[in-house]
Amino acid sequence: MKILLLWNDYSANRIVKFSVEYSIEGNTLSVFDVVPIEVKLLDLQWHTVVTRMAVRSSKTYELLRSRFLASNGLNKLVDEIAERHHLSVVTR
């Protein structure tokens, strides 16, 4: 299954859209991939999007993905998917 996820990276004034691929077999949730696909840079003074760009380079891909993982974003994502499918998370 695939879903789109919006992650607010407040420390860098951006919103990142990720494509998330996962599966559920029985009571087991497996997240296979979390791929950044778009970045929106924000103007905090006016609360508006200044620019929007696709993620194209491997360097940008790795930077956004590592920041997401370091922010505990994956754990929150797993919790949200599990809640949506009425699963309980036992291990990560």
Steps between C-alpha positions, in 0.01 A plus 500: 500500500609858448406821674617859486628662817556869572772569757549845650870564551454807716870546571565554128173678410387236253234240436614179336270263312602134523378193318478213748483137393384247758318170537288329760501122523292364784593720795840598359559850363810541283619837370715440191589847381459866588585717198500882504337626181428871555613787724310819578700785653301723735499869587425491871418869523214473249421128547524434128686266268788688335601230256429139419748261342529134412772292664733402217854461628623213712662748740167674569328161525749379763490828696120506527471130573766509773344808664161329497640186661699701757187693599321183616278535194508130416372401844214748471423373150488138617268599786265684261485213250447246780221711647334538159498121455417420865833331571709520813874566471706249696851544354667740261 
